[in-house]
Amino acid sequence: MLSVEAIIKPERVNQVAAALEAVGCKGFYYFNVTGQGGQGGVEVLVGRGGRTAGRSAVPKTLVRTIIDESMKDSVVEAIIDAARSPGEGAIGDGKIFITEIQEAIRVRTGEKGIDAI
């Protein structure tokens, strides 16, 4: 089993969710996070007169799912296609992290492993 975590732009979460469902990944969750990546933040307009200020942390959404290893390529490709900005993509489109999961247990039934997800 694998954990797939994708940090994406918040405005792309509906497209990513639809893409995951389309490839058969029904179970996932997402939540809003704030952080700083390689771009180092953004300039934002503040107050009147067009003044700008640097903001080091930017809002993102973290999408996480636990999948069988056989779904890895299709899930990753679905996330990339749905999260990437039109054209060649843009800085801040996101990152995907994949880690192994040792065990999963469904609380209600006690099922373990792939049956639990």
C-alpha positions in Angstrom: 0.0 0.0 0.0 1.1 3.5 -0.7 0.2 6.9 0.7 0.0 9.6 -2.0 0.1 13.2 -0.8 -0.3 16.1 -3.2 0.2 19.7 -2.3 -1.8 21.7 -4.9 -3.3 25.1 -5.5 -6.7 25.4 -3.6 -8.6 26.4 -6.8 -7.6 23.0 -8.4 -9.0 20.8 -5.7 -12.3 20.0 -7.5 -10.5 19.0 -10.7 -8.1 16.8 -8.7 -11.0 15.2 -6.8 -12.8 14.4 -10.0 -9.7 13.0 -11.7 -9.0 10.7 -8.7 -12.6 9.4 -8.8 -12.3 8.9 -12.6 -9.3 6.5 -12.2 -11.1 4.5 -9.4 -9.6 6.2 -6.4 -12.7 6.8 -4.3 -11.2 7.3 -0.9 -9.2 10.5 -0.2 -9.3 13.6 1.9 -8.0 17.1 1.7 -7.4 20.0 3.9 -6.1 23.6 3.6 -2.5 24.2 4.6 -0.2 27.3 4.5 3.5 27.1 3.7 6.4 28.1 1.6 8.0 26.2 -1.2 10.8 26.9 -3.7 9.2 30.0 -5.0 9.7 31.7 -1.6 6.3 33.4 -1.3 4.4 36.0 -3.3 3.9 39.7 -3.6 0.4 40.9 -2.5 -1.3 44.3 -2.8 -1.9 46.0 0.6 -3.9 49.1 1.4 -4.4 51.9 -1.0 -2.1 53.3 -3.6 -0.9 50.0 -5.0 1.6 49.2 -2.3 2.9 45.7 -2.2 4.3 43.5 0.5 6.0 40.1 0.5 4.1 37.2 1.9 6.4 34.2 2.6 3.6 31.6 3.2 0.9 30.9 0.6 -2.3 28.9 0.9 -2.3 25.4 -0.6 -4.4 22.3 -0.3 -3.0 18.9 0.7 -4.8 15.9 -0.8 -4.1 12.5 0.6 -5.1 9.0 -0.4 -4.0 5.4 0.5 -3.9 3.2 -2.6 -2.8 -0.3 -3.8 0.6 -0.1 -5.5 -1.0 -1.2 -8.8 -2.9 2.2 -8.9 0.3 4.3 -8.4 0.9 5.4 -12.0 -2.8 6.2 -12.9 -3.3 8.2 -9.6 -0.1 10.2 -10.1 -0.9 10.9 -13.7 -4.5 12.0 -12.8 -3.2 14.4 -10.1 -0.6 15.9 -12.5 -3.1 16.4 -15.3 -5.7 18.0 -13.0 -3.4 20.1 -10.9 -1.1 21.5 -13.6 -1.9 25.0 -14.9 -2.9 25.3 -18.5 0.0 25.1 -21.0 3.3 24.1 -19.6 2.3 24.6 -16.0 3.4 27.3 -13.6 5.5 27.7 -10.5 3.4 26.7 -7.5 1.4 24.0 -9.2 2.4 21.6 -6.5 4.3 18.5 -5.5 3.4 14.9 -5.0 5.0 12.7 -2.3 4.6 8.9 -2.2 5.4 6.8 0.9 4.9 3.2 1.8 2.2 2.3 4.3 2.9 -0.7 6.6 -0.6 -1.5 7.7 -4.2 -0.3 7.4 -7.0 -1.5 9.7 -10.7 -0.7 9.3 -12.0 0.1 12.7 -15.6 -1.1 12.1 -14.8 -4.6 10.9 -11.1 -5.2 11.8 -10.2 -5.9 8.1 -6.5 -5.4 7.4 -4.3 -4.5 4.5 -5.8 -3.7 1.1 -9.2 -4.9 2.3 -9.3 -2.1 4.8 -8.9 0.6 2.2 
